[in-house]
Amino acid sequence: MSRATILILRLVIALALAGSVVVQAFLLPLIWVDLEGVETASRVAFVVILGLGVTTMQVFGVCVWQLLTRVRRGSIFSESSFRYVDVIIGAIAAAALLAFALAILLAPGSAAPGLVGLVCGASLVLGGMALLVVVMKALLRQAIAREHEAQALRDELGEVI
């Protein structure tokens, strides 16, 4: 991966993280105020779901940043990379569950059925993304195994020479 690609990805992640902090610090309290007439339990649930959803994105961003650091250093093909991939899978799965919880929260209210369906669809897509990362984790595992095999062959060849 080129340095420019890593730099651009890091810039995007940094902007997303900065924006997420703005959402948590300023927009969530404004949403809380806007929901003043809503039942307290629903109000709390809505704001908590949104806040946790933003947190899952932050966790995802930090883990991708760490993996980009490993790519830059040439150490991505190591077993320790799996912990970041596992956290990414968990963050995306949590976001899927939060989106579904939001759909459940919106369903009995005055939200349009189409909106509830869209949020359910988003939950399904997020679940699919988590499964895609599981597949990518398996590919990383295979690449690491091939890297170890290649290193063993290089070592054997070095002994022969």
Backbone torsions as a table, in degrees:
resi	resn	phi	psi	omega
1	MET	NA	135.2	-176.2
2	SER	-74.8	158.6	178.9
3	ARG	-62.5	-36.9	-179.5
4	ALA	-63.5	-41.8	178.9
5	THR	-63.1	-44.9	179.0
6	ILE	-62.6	-42.1	179.5
7	LEU	-63.2	-44.1	179.3
8	ILE	-64.2	-43.8	178.2
9	LEU	-61.3	-41.7	178.6
10	ARG	-65.0	-37.5	177.3
11	LEU	-63.1	-44.8	178.2
12	VAL	-61.7	-44.4	179.7
13	ILE	-63.7	-43.4	-179.9
14	ALA	-62.1	-42.7	178.6
15	LEU	-64.9	-41.6	178.6
16	ALA	-64.2	-41.2	178.6
17	LEU	-66.3	-41.5	177.6
18	ALA	-63.3	-43.2	177.7
19	GLY	-63.0	-37.4	-179.9
20	SER	-67.6	-34.3	176.7
21	VAL	-66.5	-39.1	176.1
22	VAL	-61.7	-42.8	178.6
23	VAL	-60.6	-46.9	-178.3
24	GLN	-66.7	-38.7	-174.5
25	ALA	-81.6	-34.9	-172.1
26	PHE	-117.3	-44.7	-174.0
27	LEU	-76.2	-40.0	178.9
28	LEU	-61.5	-43.1	174.3
29	PRO	-62.1	-34.9	177.5
30	LEU	-68.0	-37.9	176.2
31	ILE	-64.3	-40.6	176.8
32	TRP	-57.1	-44.7	-179.9
33	VAL	-66.7	-41.7	-179.5
34	ASP	-63.3	-27.3	-179.2
35	LEU	-90.7	24.1	-173.8
36	GLU	-56.4	-37.6	-177.2
37	GLY	-83.4	-4.1	-176.5
38	VAL	-84.5	150.7	177.0
39	GLU	-52.2	139.1	-172.5
40	THR	-58.8	-43.2	-178.6
41	ALA	-62.2	-43.7	178.5
42	SER	-67.3	-38.2	179.0
43	ARG	-62.0	-47.6	179.2
44	VAL	-63.4	-46.6	-178.5
45	ALA	-60.2	-43.8	-178.5
46	PHE	-62.1	-48.4	-178.4
47	VAL	-68.0	-38.9	178.9
48	VAL	-65.4	-43.8	178.7
49	ILE	-60.8	-44.5	178.5
50	LEU	-63.3	-43.6	179.7
51	GLY	-63.4	-43.2	178.1
52	LEU	-67.8	-34.8	176.5
53	GLY	-61.7	-42.8	177.1
54	VAL	-64.7	-38.6	179.0
55	THR	-63.2	-38.7	177.8
56	THR	-62.4	-37.3	177.9
57	MET	-66.8	-38.1	178.6
58	GLN	-64.9	-43.7	178.6
59	VAL	-61.6	-44.9	177.3
60	PHE	-57.5	-46.9	-178.9
61	GLY	-61.9	-43.3	180.0
62	VAL	-64.9	-40.7	179.7
63	CYS	-67.5	-40.8	177.3
64	VAL	-64.0	-38.9	176.3
65	TRP	-57.7	-45.6	179.3
66	GLN	-63.2	-39.8	177.7
67	LEU	-67.3	-36.3	175.7
68	LEU	-63.3	-37.4	176.6
69	THR	-62.0	-41.3	178.6
70	ARG	-66.4	-37.3	177.2
71	VAL	-62.8	-45.5	-178.5
72	ARG	-62.1	-38.3	-179.1
73	ARG	-81.7	-9.5	-177.7
74	GLY	77.7	21.8	-177.8
75	SER	-115.4	22.1	-178.6
76	ILE	-67.6	-29.1	-178.2
77	PHE	-86.9	63.6	176.9
78	SER	-139.1	156.2	-178.1
79	GLU	-60.7	-29.8	-177.7
80	SER	-69.4	-14.2	176.5
81	SER	-69.1	-24.3	-176.7
82	PHE	-64.4	-30.1	-179.2
83	ARG	-64.4	-36.9	177.6
84	TYR	-69.5	-39.5	178.4
85	VAL	-65.0	-41.0	178.2
86	ASP	-62.5	-40.8	178.7
87	VAL	-66.7	-38.5	177.0
88	ILE	-61.2	-45.1	178.4
89	ILE	-59.8	-44.7	178.9
90	GLY	-63.4	-40.0	-179.9
91	ALA	-65.8	-42.3	179.6
92	ILE	-68.1	-41.0	177.9
93	ALA	-63.4	-40.5	177.6
94	ALA	-63.8	-40.1	177.6
95	ALA	-62.8	-37.8	177.7
96	ALA	-63.8	-44.5	178.7
97	LEU	-65.2	-38.5	178.2
98	LEU	-66.0	-39.1	177.6
99	ALA	-64.1	-40.9	177.6
100	PHE	-65.7	-40.0	176.7
101	ALA	-61.9	-38.3	177.2
102	LEU	-63.3	-41.5	177.8
103	ALA	-62.0	-41.7	178.3
104	ILE	-63.8	-39.4	179.4
105	LEU	-65.9	-37.3	-177.8
106	LEU	-79.5	-26.3	-172.0
107	ALA	-56.5	-50.1	-176.1
108	PRO	-77.4	-9.4	-176.5
109	GLY	-84.9	-155.8	-177.8
110	SER	-92.9	12.9	178.4
111	ALA	-70.1	144.2	179.0
112	ALA	-64.2	141.0	179.6
113	PRO	-58.6	-32.5	177.7
114	GLY	-63.4	-37.9	178.1
115	LEU	-64.8	-44.0	178.0
116	VAL	-61.1	-42.0	177.5
117	GLY	-62.8	-40.3	177.6
118	LEU	-63.6	-41.4	179.6
119	VAL	-67.3	-38.3	175.3
120	CYS	-63.6	-40.9	176.7
121	GLY	-61.9	-41.3	177.5
122	ALA	-62.5	-39.0	177.3
123	SER	-62.2	-42.5	178.6
124	LEU	-64.0	-43.2	178.8
125	VAL	-63.5	-42.1	177.6
126	LEU	-62.1	-41.2	176.0
127	GLY	-61.3	-40.3	176.1
128	GLY	-63.5	-37.8	177.4
129	MET	-64.2	-39.8	177.6
130	ALA	-61.5	-41.6	177.8
131	LEU	-66.5	-36.0	176.5
132	LEU	-62.2	-40.8	178.4
133	VAL	-67.6	-32.5	174.9
134	VAL	-61.1	-43.1	177.2
135	VAL	-62.8	-42.9	179.3
136	MET	-64.5	-32.8	176.1
137	LYS	-64.4	-40.5	177.3
138	ALA	-63.7	-38.3	176.9
139	LEU	-65.4	-39.5	177.0
140	LEU	-62.9	-41.1	178.7
141	ARG	-61.5	-42.7	177.7
142	GLN	-64.9	-40.7	179.4
143	ALA	-63.9	-39.0	178.1
144	ILE	-65.3	-41.5	178.6
145	ALA	-62.6	-42.0	178.2
146	ARG	-65.3	-37.5	178.1
147	GLU	-63.0	-42.3	178.3
148	HIS	-65.6	-41.1	177.9
149	GLU	-62.6	-44.6	179.8
150	ALA	-62.7	-39.5	179.0
151	GLN	-65.7	-39.7	178.1
152	ALA	-64.3	-40.9	177.8
153	LEU	-65.7	-39.2	176.5
154	ARG	-62.7	-41.9	178.6
155	ASP	-63.3	-43.7	177.6
156	GLU	-62.9	-43.1	178.5
157	LEU	-63.2	-38.2	177.3
158	GLY	-63.1	-36.8	177.5
159	GLU	-68.4	-36.3	179.8
160	VAL	-67.9	-41.2	-178.3
161	ILE	-76.5	NA	NA
